Every structure is written in structure tokens, then in C-alpha cells.
Amino acid sequence: MPRMRAVDAAVAILEIEGATQAFGLPGAAINPFYSAMQRHGGIRHVLARHVEGASHMADGYSRAREGNIGVCIGTSGPAGTDMITGLYAAWADSVPILCITGQAPVAKLDKEDFQAVDIASIAKPVTKFAKTVLEAGQVPQVFQQAFQTMRSGRPGPVLIDLPIDVQLAEIEFDPATYAPLPVNKPAATRAQAERAIEMLLAAERPVLIAGGGIVNAGGEKLLVELAETLGVPVVPTLMGWGVIGDDHPLAAGMAGLQTSQRYGNANLLASDFVLGIGNRWANRHTGALDVYRDGRTFVHVDIEPTQIGRVFAPDLGIVSDARAALELFVEVARERKAAGTARDYSAWVEQVQHNKATLQRKTHFTEIPIKPQRVYEEMNKSFGRDTRYVTTIGLSQIAGAQFLHVYEPRHWINAGQAGPLGWTGPAALGVVQALADDPAEKVVALSGDYDFQFMIEELAVGAQFNLAYVHVVVNNSYLGLIRQAQRAFDMDYHVQLSFENVNSPEIGGYGVDHVKVAEGLGCKAIRVTDPDELGEAFAKAQGLAEEYKVPVVVEVILERVTNIAMGAAGIDAVNEFEALAISADDAPTASALLD
């Protein structure tokens, strides 16, 4: 049996398991692992500027393509604690990433050694598996278990902590005899599928809720086939956006308190049956449950048993991988249609399409400073159907979800549940790295000014490693979402980011000069103050990204205060703060033009 260092065995396993892209920072306690990567030569590595940024890069990499597992590497102590926000973001959205940390020698773990912290205990609440490996001989099996755990059931992140002496110890290991462990995923039964379709066909106005679990399972084509076979409209969740194109006749819009369309809420409220697949009834989607559930029958399919009934008890719960369930649903639906026992939902679909064509929000504003709605209208015009958007939390995310259009799965890459500020930039770099083999892929990040300022240093990573993308920064020099939430308390308290910048008086009190910062970090940047110049700026940004192979920032100077449509209770009471669209000229890039 060949002998090698434990870290050499670990790196060989990364290659066998297909996890060949790492993001991280070397350090004294993890240098043996880096030496193994150098010796192996088959693991690509991007050097981050902050370990949290590396964790978000790994997250974006995993989300970009089915089957990807991004690897985040850091040294002991603060490097591990810096990863926790990234682990939480991945855990909350069911994304597999592998975090590897260095650690003090085993004999020093209980002696308050320099940068020795029990990172496995800290990480456990936001991982599926976290372990400090105390015996070098266990390293291959711990990595083997970690990959199986990430892929089985509800996907999620893991952390492996490697004391430096464990890394350096020699073990017997033959990569030729290593094999990944089988992945375990529950599957629906034929009887469950028949019952679910029977309940759907008993309804007059059914809808399918398409959650992120469908994307994770690679079941989007089956979801569309099910919808088309039975003629049933689809309401995607924020995490499932893109499983059916926004312009598909059965796309009914998103429902919710924030990231939703007017017609999406109207269509959900008009339904009498809901089949949720791979979703978790998030509170920003459901709003008040009495409103959401009233008059509707629910079937819930989820891969995680504890998700069934967690928010409310459905009329039928099915524990299953989304793809496995959809395969049976499609099979049963085809049989019902062939037998002539499927219902005709054309009148219901006409109602859904009518709502889509009449319940739109206005986007075509001409004011200066720019209103944010106009930014998304121009983004729809400038960026093609194949654009992959990356974003996290804030009014920018909420308005983006209300006004942008997505046509393919994994083209809206979004930190949904955790929503950490600063996620967008590094996650976008991870997405770009994941798509590096296809230069035709276009990535556009969307941030408010505060999200952008978190982890802004990671722009230098894009410049160093030629990870080109366009980053749209909508700048109102405010914590816009928090300011809007503070209206309930009749205050505007510590949410303004504005100040007179003595080095950039030309930006008129908007504080940080993002153009200068981006240029100082090796990127290109454009500032836009006139809405009629947005299209030209976006086109120029795409050209600069292609020419210089670096991130290009487009900073849009917005009006200071805009209240974006949002609800506080039920989805039947969303506050519309701005003018609504009454003609096609008011919303020229809407997914369905107004009559």
C-alpha cells in the first residue's frame, strides 16, 4: 500500500470526487495542505483577499452549475470563524461547499494555543457535518463521509478541520482503491404521486410552486413538462426563479411580500390548490399564513423530512427528491391525459395571463436623480436572455426580483434565506470561475451601495485572476431597506451613508467614490446620473469587461429615497408606493405588455 502524507491523500480525494476548484488564503497552519495542492497540480485555486470572501466564492461556484462543489480553504483560528457567514449562507439555501481549515497540533488543542479554536463546534449549527480530525488515518474516510453527506438528502456545506501534525503524518492510502460513497436521496412512491395528481385534478384553479429544490435536483425540465401536460400555471419561489421562463404562457409570476409581482400575488390568491415542490414556505413568500392558506388545499414535496409540516401542515406531505417526485408526477399526468381524465384548465390559464398583462408596476421614469425602476428596465433591454444575475439582500434585490426577467435555471443566483451583505461580489467571482470554460456566458451582479462596500476588496481578485463581469451598483447612499423598515418606527436613524467626500466633491454628498475605489483595485468603472445614458453605459461596460478581462462597475446615482412595493402582513395587502403601469409605455420591458 502506498504511503503518503495525509494532506496528499486528501487532495487526491478532492480530484476523485470532482471538487477541483478551491478559493482561499494560505497560512501557517494550512501550509501543508497548500504544499499538497502544489505537488498534485490538479486543483485550481483563486487567492481571495478575505476568507469570508473565499467562502462566498465557493458558494457561487457551487450554485452556478449542477454537480459543482466549491472548496474554501483557510488557516486556523480567525480564518475558520471568517468562514461561518459563508457556511450559513450555503446551509440556509441548501448549497454544498467544502470548507477546510488548518488547526494547531492535536496536543495543543486544550492549551489555548495561538489561533487554536474549536471551529468544528462553532460550525456545527450551520453545516451538515463538521469535524476536527484527530487521527491521520481517518483523513480519507472523513473526506469520503463529507462528500457523501454534502450530496445526500438536502444538500449543504461541511467543514473539515485538520491539525497541522495530522496533515503532515504519513498514512497508507492508495487513490486507485478509493471510491465515492453512494448518495442517498428519498423518492416518492407511485401511490403518493397518484394521490397528488388526483388532488390536483380535483381542483378548479391549481398552481405549482416551484422551489429551489427543483434546481438542486436538476428537475426543471420535468417541472415544465408537468405544467404543460396538465396546463397548470407555475409560481416560482425566489430560489426557484428560472425553472420556467418568465415569458412562458404558464409562468404565473412570483408571490410574496417583497420579491414578487402584482400579478404573481393575484394569481396565487385566485388559486384553490397548491402543489409545492422543493420549497420551504419561506415567510417572505407566504406572508401571513391565514391569508396564504385560506381556501386552498396544499401538497408539499421536499427532500428533507423535517420540512414537511415545519411552517404548516399540508393536506398531503411527500418526502422525496424533487426530480424523483416529478418523474412520477409526469408519468401519472401523461396517463391521465391519455385516458381523457385530465381537466381543461384553459379558462384558468387565460385568467392568469390576463392578470399578467394588466397588473404591472411602472418602470419608465425619466427623473434625475434616477429612479431605481428605470435601472431594471434598461437592464432588461441591455442584458440578454442568457444573462446570469447574482445578488443578495436589500432594496436592490427586492426591486430586481420585481422588475428583471429570468429565463433559465441558475440564472438568478441569490443568497435567499441568509442574505449576508457583501455576498454578491465574491459570489459573482465564483460564478464567473465556474463558467470560465464558456466565454459566451455573461454574469451581471446587482448591489446596493452598502452591499457593494462589504467585501469590496474582492474586486482585486477579479482583476488579478481575470474574472470579468459587470457589477451594477445602485447608489442612494442609504441603507435603503432598513430605512424603509424604520418607517414603522417613524425614524430615519443611522441609515444614511451620505457625506461630503473631500476627495470627490463632484459626487455631491453621496459619500464613497465607488469609481475611484474600483479603479484603485484594478477594475474599470462608470458612473451614470442620467437615465437616458443607462443603456449606453451597460453596453460600454460589457465591452470593457470583454476587452480588459476585469470586473466593470456601473454605479448608478439614484434618488436618495424610494419606497419599493412591499407588504408587512398578508400578500393581499402589499403597499404600492409608486405609480402603477396603465399602458405599455409605462412598462416597456414587462414580461407581458399591457393591453
N, C-alpha and C positions, 0 to 999 in steps of 0.2 A: 504493500500500500504506500503510495507516495506520501512524503512528509512535506509540510509547508507551514508557514505562519497562519494563524487563524484569520488574519485580515486578508491574506491571499485567497484563502478558501471562500471568504465572504464575497470578495469581488468576483471570483469565478461564478459564484451563485447568482449574483446580480445579472451577469451576462446570460446564464442559462434561463433565468426567469424572465428575461426580456426587459429588465429595468436598466437601460444603458445610458440614461441621461440624468446627470446629477447637477445640483445647484448648491453652492455652499461657500464656506470660508475655512481654510486650514487653521490649525492652532496646535499648540504643543501636545495636547492630549489626544489629538486625532491625526497627527502627522504619520503614524504608522499606516493608517488606512489610506492616506493620500499616497504614501510610497507604494502601496499595493496597486492603487489605480494607475500610477505612473508605470509600474512594472508590467501590468496587464495590457494597457494600451487600448482597451475596448470600451471604456466608459467615457463618454463625453462629459465635460464639466464646464459650467459657467460660474465665474467668480462674482459673487454678489458683494454689495457694499454693506449689507446688514443681514444678519441671519434670519430675522423675520422676513425680510425681502426674499431670501432664498426659499423659505417655506412657501411663500405665496407664488413664487415662480414654479416650484414643483407642483403646486395646486393647479395653476393654469395649464401646465404641461399635461397633467392627467386629464383635465376636462376637455382638452382640445380634440382628442381622438379616442375612440373606443379601444380599450385594452391598455392604454398608456398608464404607467405608474412612474411618477416623478420621484426623484430621490433628493432629499435635503440633508446636507452634512454640516456638522459644526463641532466645535471642541467642547470641553467640559464647562460646567457652571453656567455663566450667563448666555452662552450660545444655545444651550438647551432651553433655558427659560425664554429666550427670544423666540424660539420656535412655537411656543404654546398658542399664541394667537393664530398662527398658520394651521396648527393641528386642529384648533377649534373650528376654524372656517371650513376645513376639509371634512371634519367629523359631522358638522351640522348639515352639510349638503351631500353627505354620502359619497365622498371622493377618496379614492385610495392614494395615499402618498406614504413613502417610507422615510422616516427621519432617523438618522444615525448620529449619535453623539459620542465623543470621547469622554473618558472618565479617569479619575485618579486611580492609582493602583488599588487592588482589592484590599490589601492590608491597611490602607489609609481611609477607607470609606466611613469609618466611625470615629475619625480623629480630627474632624474639621480641617481637613487638608485644603490647600489652596484650590479654589474653584471646584470643590467637591460638593455636590448637592444631589439629593435623592430625586433625580429627574424622572425616574420611572413612576414614582408615587405622584409627583406633580402632574405628569402627563396622563395618568390613567383615566381621569374623568372625561378627557376629550380624545381618547383613542380607543380602538378595539383591542389593542394589545400593547403593553409597554413593559419592557423587561431590561434589567441590568444583568448582563451575562457574567457570572462569577467563575465559570469553568470554561476554559478554552475549547475543550472537547465538545461543548454544547453549541458552539457557534453555528455550525452548519444546520443543525436541527432547529435552532431558534430562527434563523433566516427562513428556513423551509416553512416553519409554522407561521411566520409573519406573512409570507406571501399567500399562503392558503387562507389565513384569516382576513386579509385585505379583500380577497376576491369572493369569499363565501358569504352567502346571505346578503344583508345590507352592506355594500362596500364602505370602506372607511380607512382612516390612517392608522399606522402603527409607529412605535418608537423602539429602537434597539440601542441600548447604552453599553458601550464597550470600554471597560477599564483598560488602561494602556498596557498593563502586563498581560492581560488576556489577549489583546491584539497581537502582541509580539510572540506569544508562546507558540511552539510548534505542535502541530497535531497531524494525525494521519487522515488524509482526505484525498479521494480520487474523483475529480469532477466528472469523469466518464460514467461513474456509477450513481451520480446524483439525478434525481427526477423530481419535478414539482409534485406536490401532493394534490389529490383530486379536489376540485372545487365543489362545495355543497350549496345547492340552491333548491328551495322548496318549489313544488309545482302544483298547480291546480289540478283537480280531478275532472273527469268528463262530467260527472254528476253536478259538480259545482258550476261548471261552465253552462250546462243546460239550464240550471236554475237561474243563473244570472241573466241569460238571454231571454228566458221565459218571462222574467220580471220586467226586463226592458221592453219586450214586445207587448206587455200588458199596459204600458204607459202610452199617453197621447202625445206628450212633448218631452221625450228623453234627451239628455245630453251626456256626452262623455267628458269627464275631467281627465286631462292628460298631464300627468305629473312627471317630475324628473326621473323617476324610476324607470320610465319607458326609455328615456335616453340612455341611462346607465345600462339597461339590458339590451340595447340595440333593437328595440321593438317598434320603432317609429313607422316603418312601412306597414307592419301588421296593424297598427292603430289606424292608419289612413284606410287600409283595406277594410277593416271592420266598419268604420264610419261610412265608407262608400257602399259597402254591401247592404247595409241596413238603412242608409240615408239619414244618419243621425248626426246632428251638429256636435262640434268639438270645442270645448272651453279649455285651453291650455293654462296651466299654472305658470308662474314666473320661471320656475325651474324647468318646465316642460315646453316653454315657448320655442317654436320652431319645429315641433314634431309634425305639425301640419302648417303649410304656408299660409301667411296672413291673407293672401288673395284666393285661397281655395274656397269654393262655394259653401263648404261645410264648416269653415272656420268662423266660430261664433264670437270670438273676442275673449279677452281675459276679464275675469271678475275679481272684485276685491275693493278694499278701502283706498288703496293708493295706486299700485301698478295695475291699472285696469282701464278699459274703455267704457264709455257710457253704454254702448250697445252690448258689451260683454255682460255688464251687470243686468241690463234689461232682459237679455236672453236667459241668463241663469234664473232670474226671478220669475220668468214666464214658464219655466220647465216644471214638470211634475215627477221626473225620475232622474237620478244622477248615478252614473257608474264611474266611480273614481278609480283610476289605475295608476299605481306608483306615486301617489300623492299623500300628503300627511295632514290635510285640512289646516294649513297654517292660518294663524289669526289674521294676518294681513289679507289673506284670500277670503276667509269666511265672514269676517266681521262678527257682529252679534249672531250667535247661533240660533236664537229663536227666529230671526228673520231668514237666515240662510236655510234652515231646515223646514220651515213652515210649508206644508202641503206637498212635500217631496219625499219619495222613497229613495233610500240610499243602499248601494252596493259598494263595498270598499275592497280593493285588491292591493295588498302590499307584501313585500318580501319579508318584512320584519314583523313577527307575531305580535309584539307589544304595541305596534302602531294601530292595530285593529282595536277600536274602542277607546283609544287614548284620549281623543278630543270629544267624540260622542260615539255611541253605539250604533252601527249601521244596521239596516234590516237584514243584510247578509254580508258576512265578512269572509274573505278568502285569502289565506296566506300563500303567496305564490310570487315567484319571479315574474315580472311584468311580461316578458317575452313568452314565457311558457303559458301564462294565462291567455294572452292574446292569440296564440296559435290555436288553442281550443275554442276561444270565442269566435274566431273567424271560421273555423271548421263547422261549428254549430250554426252560425249565421248563414253560411252558404247552404247548409242543408235546409234550413227553414225557408230560405228564399226559393230554392229549387222546388220545395214542396208546396209553395204558394201560401205558406202560413206566416210570412213576414208582413208587416204592416206598411202602408203607404204613408210616409211622413213628409210628402212634398209640400203640403199646406203649412206644416210647421217650419220647414226649411224656408219657405217664402217669407214667413213672419220674421225669422231670424235675419234673412237677407235684407228685409225692409228696415229692420232696426239698424243694421249695419250701414245702410245707405242714408239714414236720416238722423241718427244720434251721434253726431261728430262734434269735436271741440275745434274751435278756431285756431289756426296756426299762422295765417298770413297777416302778421302785424308789420307795420313799416316804421314804428317809432325808433328814435335814438334817445337814450341808450336802448340797446336791442332787448326785445322781449324773448325769453327762452324758447317759447313755442316756435318762433321763426327759425331758430337754430336747427331744430329737429326736422322741420320742413325742408330746409336746404340740405341737411344730411341725407334725407331720403332721395333728393334729386341727385346728389353728388356721388354717393357711395352705392355701388352696385348691389344686386340681389345676393351676391356671394359673399358680401362683407360679413366678417365675424366681429361682433361688438363685445367689448369687455368692460364691465363696470361693477361698482359695489353700491354702497348706500348713499342717500342724500336726495335732495330735490332733483338733481341731475338724473339719477337712476329712475326716480318715480316718473318724471316728465318723459324721460327717454322711453320707458315702457309704455307710456300712454300714446306717444306720437311716432316712434320709429316703427319699422317693419322688419320682420324676421321671416325667412322662408325655408330654412333648413335647420335640422337639429344641430346642436353645438355651435350655433351661430349667434346665440345670446349667452355669453359666458359671464356668470353673475354670482357674486357671493350673496346668496339669498337669505339664509337664516341668521348667520353671524354678522355679516355686513361690516367688517372692520374697515375703518378709514385707512387709506394707504394701500389697500389690496390691489387696486386697479392697475397701477403702473407695473409692479413686478409680475402680477398675474399675466398681463399682456405680453411681457417679455417671455414668460414661459410658454404662452400660446404660440408666439412667433417662432420660438425654438422648436416646438413640436411640429410646425408646418414648414420647417426650413427646407425640406426636400421638394416642396412645391412652391416656387417663387410666384406663381399666379395667385396664391392665397393672400387676401388683404385683411389686415387686422386694424380696427379702429377702437381706441379706448375712449371712454367718456368719464370725465371727472368734474366735480365742482372744485372750486379753488382750495378748499380745506383738505379734501381727499387727495388732491394733487400734491399739496405741501407735505403730507405724511409720506415718508419714504421717497421724497423727490430725488434723493441721491442715487437711486437705482437707474435714473436716466443714463448715468455714466456707464452702466453695464451695457445698455443698448448701444451706446456709442463704441465701446471697446470691442464688443462681440458682433457688431453689425447686425443688430436685431431691429430692423426697420419697421415702424408702424406709425400711424397718425394718432396723436393724442389730443382730443378736443377737450379744452378746459373752459367751462362756462363760469365766468368770474363775476360774482356780485359782491365780492369782498364781505361775505356774510356767512355765518353758519345757518344757511337758509332753512333747512328742515327743522332745526332746533328753534330758530326764530319763529317759524310758523307754529310750532307746538307751544311756544311760550305765549301765544295769543290767548290761550285758555287761562293764563295767569295774569293777563293784562300787563305784560312786561316785555322788555327788549333788553335783556340783561346779559352782558358778557358774551354776545354773539356777533359783534361787529369786528371785522378784521381790517377795517379801513384805517389808514394813517397816511400822513404826507411823507412820502419817501424822498428824503433829501437828495438821493442819487438819481431819482427818476421823477422829477416834478411833472413830466408830460403825461403821466398816467392818472393825474387828477385825483389823488387821495385814495386810490384803490390798493395802496399798501405795497405788497410784494411785487416786484417786477419779474414776473414769471418768464418773460422773454430773455432777459439777461441771465437769469439763473439757468435756464435750459441751454443757452448758448455756452455758458461757463462750464457746463457738464459735457460739452462736446456734441450737442444736438442742434438742430435747426428749429426756429420758432417764428411764428407770425402772429401779429395782434390784429384783431378786427373790431371796429367800432361802428360800422355801418352795415345794416342787414343786407343791403344790395351787393355788398362785397363778399358775402359769405361763400357763395358758390365758387368765385374765383380763388378765394383763399384755400378752400378744400381741394380744388384741382391743383393748385400750386404745391400744397403740402404733399399730395400723393406723388407729384413729380420730384420733389426734393427727397422724399424717402427712397424713391427708386434710384435717384442719382447718387446720393451720398451714403445710402445703406445705414442710416441712423434714425432714431425716433425724431419725429417732427411734431412740435407742439403748435396747436392752433388755439390761441387764447381769445375768447370772445368776451368782450366787455358788455355785461348785461346791466339792465336797470337794477338798482340796489334791492328793491323789494318786489317780489312776485309771489303770490299765493297760488300754489298748484292744487288742482282739484283733489280733494281728499275727504274721507269720512272718519268719524270718531266712533260710530256705533254700528248701525246696520248698513249693508250695501245698497239699501233703498234710500239712503239719506246722505249721499256723497255731496259735499259742498262744491259748487261750481263757482269759482271766484272770478273767472274771466268770461268774456263774451263767447257764446256758442256759435257754431257754424250754421249758417242758414242757407248757404249756397256753395257750389263747388269752388268758387273763388276764395271762400274763407278757409278751405282746407284742401288745397290743390293736390296734395300728395296722400290724401286719405286712402285707406285700403279699398274703400268703395266710395266713389264720388257721389256727392249728394244730388238728389233729384232736383 
